[in-house]
Amino acid sequence: MELLTDSLETPLGVVQLVAHEKAVVLLDFADNSARIKLLLEKRFGGFTLRPRVLPWTQMVADYFAGQLEALHGIPTDTGGTVFQQAVWQGLLQIPIGQTWSYLELARFIGQPAAVRAVGMTNGLNPISLVLPCHRVIGSNGNLTGYAGGLERKRWLLEHERSPVQSGLFL
């Protein structure tokens, strides 16, 4: 399978977008190359990446420039199971500048007992930033897990104006 790829320098490092003609299938930080390869191989098997200027790259640039709603117009194609898709679509309901706990996300998708599965699925999110997994925190208010690293998660939350103080959310 041939997929299209583009990249963008951001304050947090290079972001890589991977897409087919109609939607983004992966967005991640380029230094997570092993994770990118693993997610793409798991979903598509054999694939090749063809560099191309993607129409959605500018929307990511606009987000980093302060237009926080710029990501809302990016079409996504996550693949995944029905449960995974529910978790990833649930992320879209977390308003900019706010955070939810894994438990709140599990409750939102109607699976309150599946907190651990929600956490694992959140960690497999193939379309970072657009599906804002960085807005999910621990029930105790601590920053927990983010494939791009906790410093990036903190930066993203501060960029979106979430109240952060010493790693705890008020």
C-alpha positions in Angstrom: 0.0 0.0 0.0 1.3 3.5 -0.8 0.7 6.2 1.8 1.5 9.9 1.5 3.7 11.6 4.1 4.6 15.2 5.0 6.3 16.7 7.9 6.4 20.0 9.8 8.9 21.6 12.2 7.1 22.6 15.4 8.2 24.0 18.8 8.1 20.4 20.0 10.1 18.9 17.2 9.2 17.5 13.7 5.6 16.3 13.3 5.0 13.6 10.7 1.7 13.2 8.9 0.8 10.1 7.0 -2.4 9.9 4.9 -4.2 8.4 2.1 -5.9 10.6 -0.5 -8.9 11.4 1.8 -7.8 11.5 5.4 -4.9 11.4 7.9 -4.1 7.9 9.2 -1.2 8.9 11.5 0.2 12.0 13.0 3.1 11.7 15.5 6.4 13.2 16.4 9.0 12.1 13.9 11.4 11.0 16.6 8.9 8.3 17.5 9.9 6.5 14.3 9.8 3.0 15.8 6.2 3.7 17.0 5.2 5.1 13.7 6.5 2.1 11.8 4.8 -0.3 14.2 1.4 1.4 14.0 1.5 1.6 10.2 2.7 -2.1 9.8 0.0 -3.3 12.2 -2.7 -1.5 10.3 -1.5 -1.7 6.7 1.0 -4.6 6.6 3.5 -3.7 3.8 3.5 0.0 2.9 5.6 2.6 1.2 5.6 6.3 2.1 5.6 8.8 -0.7 6.5 12.4 0.2 3.9 14.9 -0.7 2.7 18.2 0.4 -0.5 17.4 2.3 -3.4 19.9 2.7 -3.6 19.2 6.4 0.0 20.1 7.2 -0.9 23.9 7.3 -3.7 23.2 9.7 -1.2 21.6 12.1 1.1 24.6 11.7 -1.9 26.9 12.4 -2.6 25.0 15.7 1.0 25.5 16.8 0.7 29.2 15.8 -2.2 29.6 18.3 -5.2 28.8 16.2 -6.2 26.0 18.6 -9.4 25.0 16.6 -7.4 24.5 13.4 -7.2 20.8 13.9 -11.0 20.3 14.0 -11.2 20.3 10.2 -8.7 17.5 9.6 -10.4 14.3 8.4 -9.1 11.2 10.1 -9.2 7.5 9.4 -8.0 5.6 12.5 -8.8 2.0 11.7 -8.9 0.0 14.9 -11.6 -2.0 16.7 -15.1 -0.7 17.6 -13.9 -0.1 21.1 -10.7 1.7 20.0 -12.7 3.9 17.6 -15.1 4.8 20.5 -12.2 5.8 22.7 -10.5 7.8 20.0 -13.7 9.6 19.0 -14.4 10.2 22.7 -11.2 12.2 22.8 -12.8 14.7 20.4 -15.3 15.6 23.1 -12.7 16.9 25.5 -12.8 20.7 25.0 -9.7 22.7 24.2 -8.2 23.9 27.5 -9.7 21.1 29.6 -8.7 17.7 30.7 -10.5 14.5 31.5 -9.3 11.5 33.5 -9.2 8.1 32.0 -12.2 7.2 34.2 -14.2 10.2 32.8 -13.3 9.1 29.2 -14.3 5.5 30.1 -17.6 6.7 31.5 -18.2 8.9 28.5 -18.0 6.0 26.1 -20.3 3.9 28.3 -17.5 1.6 29.6 -16.8 2.8 33.2 -15.2 -0.6 34.1 -12.8 -0.4 31.2 -10.4 2.3 32.5 -7.3 0.3 31.9 -8.4 -0.6 28.4 -9.2 3.0 27.7 -5.7 3.9 28.9 -4.0 1.3 26.7 -6.1 2.4 23.7 -5.3 6.1 24.4 -1.6 5.1 24.2 -2.2 3.5 20.7 -3.9 6.7 19.3 -2.5 6.9 15.8 -3.5 10.5 15.2 -1.9 12.6 18.0 -3.0 16.2 18.5 -6.0 15.9 16.2 -7.4 13.2 18.5 -6.3 15.0 21.7 -5.0 12.1 23.9 -2.8 14.7 25.6 -5.9 16.0 27.3 -6.3 12.8 29.3 -4.7 12.7 32.8 -4.7 10.4 35.8 -7.7 10.4 38.2 -5.4 12.0 40.9 -4.7 14.9 38.5 -1.2 13.9 37.6 0.1 13.9 34.1 0.4 10.3 33.0 1.5 8.6 29.9 2.0 10.2 26.5 3.8 8.6 23.6 5.5 11.9 22.8 6.7 12.3 26.4 5.4 14.1 29.4 7.2 17.3 28.6 5.4 17.6 25.3 2.1 16.7 27.0 2.7 19.5 29.5 3.6 22.0 26.7 0.5 21.1 24.7 -1.8 21.6 27.7 -0.1 24.9 28.5 -0.5 25.9 24.9 -4.2 25.1 25.1 -4.3 27.1 28.4 -5.1 24.2 30.8 -4.2 25.2 34.3 -1.0 23.3 35.2 0.9 23.8 38.4 3.8 21.5 39.3 2.4 18.7 37.1 -1.0 18.8 38.8 -4.2 20.0 37.3 -6.4 22.3 39.4 
